[in-house]
Amino acid sequence: MNFFLVENGVPHILHEVQFFGTPSFFFIFFFSLIFPLHGARKEVIQGIALEADNPLEYDQEKETITATGNALLTGDGIHLSAERMIWYRKTATVRADGSVVLGVVGYRLLAKSLTLDLQSGDFNAEDVKTGLYPWIIEAEQLFASDSNYTIENAIFTHENHQRFSPGLYIDKAIYEINSTRLRAKDIGLTIDGKTFGKLPKLTRKISTPEPRFDLLGGEENPLGLYAGVRFDILNTNRLSSKLETISYFDRGVFLGPQFSYFAPEEEESDYHKWNAILGGIKDEGEIVKDSRNLHINQERGYMNIFGISRFQDQWTVALELNTFSDSEVYRDYNRNGFEQNQWYNNAIEVVYEGEDLTISVATKWQANEFQSQAESIPNILVTYGPKSIWNKWTHEIMQLEYADRNVRNSFGQKEQAYSKLDFGYKSASSFRFRKGLTYIPSISFRWQTFDVEGADSHTRSFWETGNEVNFTLHADYPWESAAWKTKELRHVMTFSAGHNHVHSLKGSTMANSALIEPYLENSNLGPVELLDYMDSDNLAPYEVIRIGWEHELLNRGNGSYDLWADLQLYQDVWVDSSSTLLPNPYFYAQARLHPARWLELDAQTKTNSDTGELYRSAYGLKLLDGLQSEISFYYLAYDQGNDSLQTQFVHLLGESKSIAGAVRYDPQIEMFSYWSGELRIRKPTGWEWSVYLSQRRGTDRENKLSWGLGVNLFSF
């Protein structure tokens, strides 16, 4: 017999017992035909017991046993109780009526009446109350079979349901046991016993999060007053989609669908993660001109597609596509996305990764005329190694790149173009000595040729000598602390010193040709090896001596070492100041401190050692009490100015309320350029109310107060 019940939202075959078909059963059955029951209150047949407060009634003609008065049917894995119960022995079924309880191992179903097939485990129940975690289900009919449950005229409410909490009315739903998928039709919202609206059908997995339904309203500059909704359309383990519909009173109706696909299968090597964000409006408001001082049309929209797929641990396909109707639409209608990224790439890349060979084929193109773009159509990079080719003492790396590059201005016009062929070779050895000492000598070679459109071709070559010495020490310190969850600390220290010298062999300097892919100064620790500049067109001789001092503090708590803190210090003690590529020595420092969940400290700085001029500094501090509060501070500083001090906080006000806020201060202009505050209330269960205020200052489009109201339905 297969018997199904629900455990944490997933039906299970709880037990399988063969009750019929044995010689002993037929013997008992025959014996009972001859000797009818007289006054017995309990009957036991092959592990199934039927008992009641009143004497059992046996009908020889119908071959039934009737139990009344707290009737109880029990067996291996079965518990069925009711006011009255009839056991039909011919069909191996049981009919239960009145205060029916069907349960196994603490899980139960309540019903007015129920018919159970003891052989198959199928049952049919009326006026049912049961659960499908985290939902409580009240239904007119419930049919259970080997493959699915069928529910009719049902009300779904959350386990923490309160008055005015939202629920769902479903005319008919089928729950597929094997796939945990729920298919429903004619769905309505229920609040306080009343049903609103109708959704034709819905399909989703029970294991996925509850769908969100947000009501929005407020005022946002420069768009004005608005009201709208944001809700989930589809939400499965792999695929999800949502739709945002907002009516701007002075602009029109904005539609913003979003799609996501995520498939990290544990048993498979393939990986897929894709997202699509779209938005569109017929803008009837007063529209400023675009970044080129040209008129913006009423039909405005944007599309962002970005994703990556990996197949069989060898092939990777990546895409980033950002297309906009005008230069201001993303800033106007996707403010959060605009603030996170204001420069948009459009590229696709296919990569093959073998044991020693890697091939990348990529293309980068201008998708928006108003945005100047350096295009590569195509860009092919082949890398071989690192691999020992000539002998076991050395390992080699070879790289070959071909690219057709051009630059288009903000009107889509091509300004310069060239094709490039670039070959790089590096040979290195590693010699390990006693007591943590390592010496790594290397030699590298680069050859480049440029076929410049409308100008002469250029060919040049470089070679590099490199020497690096590393010295590593470590020590263990016993320290048992329950508060810090540690048994032992390990300190690892590494000292390094390297010398890299790049010489020009022959060729032109390309002084008369504009560069499309120049080397941009790295805000972090920049490279010093010749092959690390594969994407740079402005190679030039350089020489640098760099020393480094690194520290790591590791905590061994449960057998593994977790990073508590690290410190990295690097200093260019000497550079060739005549170099056009690396003319300045830098000091770089980075520190991280994460000894506990409640404390995170990060610091980073890079300065010009000769002038003391700050290139970039960043400091961050996050504190959590683990219960109610979280606060963070960030400070950013650049050599061009634009320093900023930011703070963010979240604080819980009891179980159902919270406040959050953010402030940004710009020291150069002595102004609070941004602030925001938000209050959230989760009451009653299933509702989340929010109100927020924000203001930006110093901008040409958002220099006013914005406010908003939000209501999330089904916020469990």
N, C-alpha and C positions, 0 to 999 in steps of 0.2 A: 504494500500500500504506500503510495506517495502522499505525504501530507505537507501542505505549504502554509507557512506563515511569514510574517514580516519581521525582520530584525534590522534596525537602523536603516529602514527604507528599502531593504533588499529582501525579496522573498527567498526562502530557502526550503529545500527538501529536508525536513527535519529528521525524518526517520523512514525507513523502508522495511516493512514487515509483511510477510506472506501469511495472511490469516486463514485462507481457504485453500482447498485442494489437497489436504492431507488425509490419510485414512482415519486418523484419530477424530477429525472433525466429523466425518460422515458417521462414525460410530456413535459419537455424542448426539448428533442430530437424529439418528434413528432411534436411539434410546429415549430421547425426549418426546418423540412421537407416541411412543407406547405409554410412557408415564408422564402425563401432563403435570404441570406445576400446581401445587396446592399450598398457598400461603407463604411461599418463599419470597424473600425480599431481595435476593441476590442470585444472579445467574452468571457463571463463568464458562466461557467457551474459547478454548485455544488462545489464552492470554487476554481476552476481552471480557471485562466485567461490567454487568448492568445491574444497578441497584437503585432502590428508592425507599422512601419512608413507608409507603403503602405496599401491600403484597403485589407481586408481579402477576399480570394477567396474560395467559397463554391462549391463543386462538389456533386450534389444530388445523382448521380448514384454510385459514389465510396464512398459517405458519408465521405468526407474529408474536412478539412479546411486547406488552405495554407496561410502562412504568410511570407512576404518578406520585407526586409529592417529593420535591427535591430529587428528581431523577438524575442519575449520574452514570455516564459511560466512560470507562477508563481502560487504557491499554498501554502498551509500550509506546510512549510518545503521544498519547491521545488523552485529552481531558475535555469532556463535553457534558455540560449540565443544563437542565431545563426544568420547567414545572411539569411537563409531560413529554414522554419519549416513546416512540414505537420503533421496534427493531424488526425490519422485514428480512427474514432469513433467506427467503428464496432469491431476492435480488441483492442481498448483502448491503442494504441501505438502512439508514436511521433517519427518522423524522423527529425533530425536536421543536416544541412550541412553548412560548412563554418564558421570558427572562433567560434567553439562551446565552450561554457563555461557551465559546470554543477557544481553547488555548493549549499551548505546549510550551514548557520550560519558561513560564513567566510571561509569555506573549498571548494576547487574547483578542477575540472578536466578540462583540455583543450584538444580539439580533432578537427580533420578535419571533422569528421562526427560521429553521434551517434544515436542509436535507443533505445528508452526507453519504457519499459512496465509499464504503469501507475498503473496497478493492483498489480503486483508482485514486482516492483522495480528493476527487472533485466534490464541490459543494455549491449549493444555491441558498442564499440567505436573503431575508426580507427585513426592512427597517433596521439597517445595519449601522453600527458605530465601531470603527476600527482606526488604525493608524498606518501612515506611510511617512516615516520620519522626514521632516519635523511637522508633518501635517496630521491633523485629526479629521477623519472622514465620516460623515453621516450620509447614508445613501438609502434610496428606496429599494434597490436591488443590487446584489453582488454575486457574480458568477465566477467560480474559480475552477481552472483546469490545469493540465500539465504545463501549458505554455503561456497562459496569461490570466489576468483578472479582468472582468468586465463590470463596470460600475455604471448605474443609471440613476438620474436625478439625485446628484450628490452635492453636498456642501463641503468645501475644503476650508478649514480654519487652522491657524498656527497653534502650536502647542501652548504658547504663552498668550493666547487670545484674551482680549479684554473687550468691554463694551466700546463700540465704534472702531474696533480693529478691523482691517479689511480681510475679506475672504473671497472665495471663488465659488460660484455656482457652475456646475458642469452637467449638461444634459446627458452626455454619455462619454465614458472614458475607457480606454483599453490599456492596461499596464502589461507590457511584455516582460516576462520574468527573466529571460536569459539576457536581454539587452538593457534592462532597467529603463526602458523607454516608455513614456506616457504619451498616448495619443488621445486628444480630447476634442470635442466639438460643441458648439453653442455654449460659449463660456461668458459668464457675466460677473461683474463685481458686486459683492455683497457687503453691506455695512449696516449693522444694527437690524438685521432681518430684512432689509430691502435690497433688491437687485437692480443694478444700473448697467446699461449698455449690453452689447453682445459681440463677442469675437467669434467668427465662424469656426475656426479650428486652431489647434496648438499642438505642436510636437516637441518634446524635450526630454532629456534624461533627468531622472530624479537626482542623480549625483551632482548635477550642475547647480551653481548658485541660484537663489531666487531672483526672478526677473525684477528689474528696476522700472519704476514709472515716476518720473519727476514732472511736477508742475513748476513753471518758471515765470518770473515777472520782475520788472524793475526798470531802471534807467541806466543807460551806458553811453558815454560820450565817445564819438560824435553821433551815435546812432539814435539816441533818444529813448522814449518809452517803448517797452516790449512786453509780450506775454507769449507763453508757448509751453510745449511739452517735450520731454525726452524719455524714450522708453525702449526696452529691449524687444526686438522682433524675434530673434532666434538665439538660443543659448544652449549649446551642447558642449561636450568635452573637447571637441575640435573646432567647431565653427560657431561664431557669435556675430550678431549684427544688432545695430540700434539705429534709431531714427530721431533726429532733432527737428522739430517744426516750431519756428518762432515767428510771431507776427510783430514786426516793428511798425509802430503806428504811423511814422512819417516816411517809411521806406518801402514796406511790402512784406511778403511772406518769404522767409528763408527756410530752405530744406537742406538738411545736413545728414545724410546716411553715412554709417561707418560699418566696416566689415573687418573681421579678424579670423585668421586660420592658424591654428597651432597644433602640431602633431608630433610631439616627442615620444614615440613608442619605445618603451623600455626594452622590449625584446627585439627591436629593429635598430639598424644603424642609421636609417634615414631620419632626417630632421627637417621640419618645415615651419616657418614662422612668417606670416604675411599679414599686412594691414593696409587698408584702403580708407581714406578719409576724404569725403566729398562735400561740397557745399555750393549752393546756387541761389540767386535771387534776381528778380527784376527790380532794380533799385530805382524808386521813384522820388528819392530825396535829393537834396542839394549835394552834389558830388564835387569835390575839389579835383583839380587836375592831377595827373600822375607824376612820377618822379622826373619825367622828361618834359613836364609842362604841357602835356597833350591832354585832350579831352578824354574822359572815361565814359564808355557806353553804359547803358542801363543794364544790359545783360551781363551780370557779373558772377563769377564762380571760380572755384579752385578744385584741384584734385591732387592728393598725395597718395602715392603707392610706394611702399617700401617693404622689402622682404628678402628672405634667404631660404634656400633649399639645399640640403646636402644629401647626396645619394651614395650609399655603399662606402662611406668614409673616403671617397676619392674625388667625387665630382661635386662642385658647389656652383650654384647660380644665385646671384645677388642683383637686386634692382632697386633703384631709387629714382622716382619720377615725381616732379613737382611742377605742375602747370597752373598758371593763374591768368585770369582774363585781364588783369591790370596789376600795377605795382602796389596798390593799396588794399585790395580785397582781402588778403590774408590778415593784414593788420586790423581791418575793420571787423571781420566776422569770425576770426579764430585768434583772439587776442592771446590766449595761453600758448598756442603753437608759435605765434610770431615772437613772443618774448623769449622762448627757448631756442629758437633758431631763426636768424634773419638772413642767412645765406643758403641758397637752395641749389643742391647739386642734382643733375640728371645724368644717370649713368647706369650701365648694365655690365656685368662681369661674369665670365664663365671660367672656372678654375679646375684644373686637374692636378691632383696631388698623388704622385706615386711614391715609391720607397725612396728614390733619390732624385726624381725629376718632378718639377712643378711647372705647369704652363698656365698662364693667365692671358685671357683675351678679353679686353674691355673697350668700351666706347663711352665717351662723355660728350654731350652735345648741349647746345643752347635750346632750351624749351620755351623761354620767355624773352621776347625781344627787348623788353625794357631792362633786362639784367645782362650786363656784359658777361661773356663766358669764354674761358679757354677750352677749346674743344680738342678731343683726341679721337680720331675716327680713322683707323682703330688704334689701340695701344696693346702691343703683344710683348709679354715678358716671359722668358724661359729661364729657369733656374735649375742648375744641376749641382747637387751636393748639399751639405758637406759630405765628402767621401774621399777615402784614401785611394788615389789613382796611381801614383808613381811608386810609393813605398808605404810601409806601415807607420813611419814616423811623422808623416804629414797628412793633412786633409785639405782638400781643395773645394772651392766654390767657383762656379762659372755662371755668369748672367749675360743674357742677350736680349736687348730691347729694341723693338721697332715701333715708331709712332708717327702718324700724320697729325700734326697739330696746327691749329689756327686760333686766332682771337677774333671774336665778333663783339662789336660795340653795342650800346643800348638801343640801337635802331636795327640790329640784325645784320649789319654790314661787316664783311670780312676785312680786317685791317692788316693782318700779317699772317704768314703761313710758312711752314717748312716740314719736311720729313726728316726723321732722325733715326740713325742706327747706332746703337750704343752697346759695347762689349766690355765686360768686367771679369777679372780673374783674380783670385786670392788663394794663396797657399800659406798655411799656418801649421805650427807644431806646438805641442804642449809637453813640457818637461816638469815632472813632479819630483820634488826633493823631499827630504825628511822634514818633519816638524811644520807641515802646512805650507811650504814654499813652492810656488809654481812660476815658471817662466814661459811666456808665449811669444815667440818671434813670428813675424809674418811679412809677406811681400805681396803687393797688389799691383794690378795693371788696369788702366782704362783707355779705351779707344773710342772716339766719337766722330761721326761725320754728319753734317747738316746740309741738306739740300734746300736752300732758302728760296722761296718764291720771289722772283723779281730781283734777285741778287746773286752774288757769287756763293759757291759752296764753301764749306769750312770743314776741315779735318784737323783733329788734334788728339794728343795722347798724353797720359800721365802715368807715373809709377810711384808707389808708396812703400816705405819701409816702416814697420811697426814693431815695437818692443814693449811688452807689458810684464810686470812682476806683481804677483799676488801673494800675500802672506796671511794665513787664516789661523786663528786661535779660538779655542772654546773652553769653557769651564762650567761645571755643574755645582749648584748650591742647593742643598736640602732645605726646604721650607714648606712645612705642612701648615695649611691654613684652611679651615672649613669655610670661613667668610669669603676668601678669595678663590676657593675651589682649586687649590694647588697642592702638590707634593714636592715639586722640585722645579727650580728655575735654571735655565741654560742661557749663558751669555756667549754669543758668537761675534767675534771681531775680525774684520778683514781690512787689511791695508793694501792699497794698489798704487802703482805708479806706471804710467804709460807715456811713450814718446811716439808720435806719428809725424812723418815728414813726407809731404807730397811734392814731387818734382814735375815740372813740365818737360816733356820730351821734345815735342815739336808741334807745330801747327799754329793757327791763328788764334786770336783772343776773342773773336766775334764782336769786336768793339763797335763795328758799324751796323750790327744787326740787333734788333730788339729781341729781348728774351721773353719767351712765353711762360716757361716754368722756372722762375728764379728760386733760389733757396731763400726761404723765409726763416728768420731767426726763431728758434724754438724757445717757447717760454719755460720749458722744463730743461733738463740737462741735455744739451745738444750733442750730436754725433761728432766723432773725430776720425772715423775710418772712411777711406775713400769710397768703398762700395755702398756706404750708407747714404750717399747722395745720388742714387740712381734716378730720382725724379727731378734733379736739378740740372738746368742748362748753363748756369754761370760758374762752372768749375774753374778753379784757379789754384796755383800752388799755395800751400800753407804748411805751417809747422807749429806743433803745440805739444807741451809737456803738461800732463794732467795727473794729479795725485788724488786719491780717494781714501776715505776712512769711513767704514760702515760698521754699525752695531745692530745686533738683534737680541731681544730678550724674549725667550720662549718659555711658556708655562706648560709643564707636564702635569696635567690633572688626572686624566683618565687613561693614561697609557700613551696618548698622542701629544705632540707638541703644538700648542697654539701660540700665535704671535701676539705678544703683549705690547711690545714697543719696538720701534726701529729708528735709527738715526743715520742719515746719509750726508756726508760732507765731501764736496769736490772743489778743487781749486786748480785753475789753469795757472801754473807758476810761471809759464813763459809762453808767448806766442810770437810769431813773426808779424810785426805790425804792418809790414808792407803788403800783406795778403789782402786781396779784395774780397775773399770769401770769409775768413775768420781773422779779422784784424784786432779783436779785443779779447783780453783774458777775462774769464768770468769766475765768480764764486757762487756755488749752488749748495743749498742746504734744504733738507727735507726731514721732518720729524713726524712720527705718528705714535700716539699713545692710546691703546685700547685695552686696559687691564680688566675692565668689567663692562657689563652691558649698559650700565648707567653713565659711563664716561667715554667720550670720544674726543680726542684732541689731534688736530692736524695743522701743520705749519709748513710753508714752502716759501723760499725766497731765492732770487737770482739777481746779482748785482755786477756791474762793471768794476773789475778790480783796480783798474788804473784811475778812473774818475770817481769811483764811489757812487755812480749814478745807479739808481734802482731800475732794474728792468721789469721785474714783476715780484709781487709778494702776495701771499694768500694765507689766511689764518682762519681756522674753524674750531669751534667748541660746541659740543652737544652734551647736555645733561638730562638724564631721565631719572625720575624717582621710582619707576617701575609700576606705579599705581595710577597717579592722577595727572602728572605734569611732565612736559617735555619742552625744553627751551634750547635754542641754538643761536650762536653768534658767528658771523662771517665778516672778514675784512679783506678787501681786494685793493691792490695798488698797482699801477702801471706807470711806465716812464712817460707816456703821453698824458698822464693825468687820469681823469675819470675814476678817481678813488671812490670807494663806496663801503659803508658800514651797514650790515644788515642783521636783523634779528627776527626770529620766528618763535612762536610759542603755542602750545596747546595745553589746556587745563580742564580737567573734568570737574563739573559741579554736581556731584552726586552721581546716581546711576543713569539718569536720563538727560542730563544737560552737559554741555561743554562750550568753551569759548576758545577762539583761536585768533591770532593776530600776526602781523608782519609790518616791519618798518625798515625803510632804507634811507640812509643819510649820506649826502654827497659833500665832503669837506671843502672841495674847491669852490663851490657856489654857496656853501653854508646854508643848505636847504634840505629839508626832508622831502626827497623827490617822490616817495611813494609810501603810503600806509594803507593798511586794510584791517578790518575786524569782522569777526563772524560769531554768531550765536547759533547753536544747534540744540534742538529739543526733540527727544525721542519719546513721545507719549501721545496717545496710548500706543500699545504694542502694534507695530506695523506701520506707524507714521513717523516721519522725521521732518521737522520744521526747521528752516534756516533763514536767517536774515543777515545781510552783510553790507558794509560800507567800505568804499575804497576811493582813493584819490591819487592821481599822478600830477606832478608839477614839473614844469620845465620842458614839456613836449608841445608840439604844434597841433596835436589832434585830440589828446585825451586829458587836457588841462582843466578838468572839472570833476566835481563829486559824482560818483556812481553808486548806486544802491541796487539791491536785489532781494527778492523773496523766493524761497524754494520750498516745495513740498515733495517728499519722496514717499510714494505709496509702496507697500510691501517691503519696508525697510526692517527686516527681521535680523 
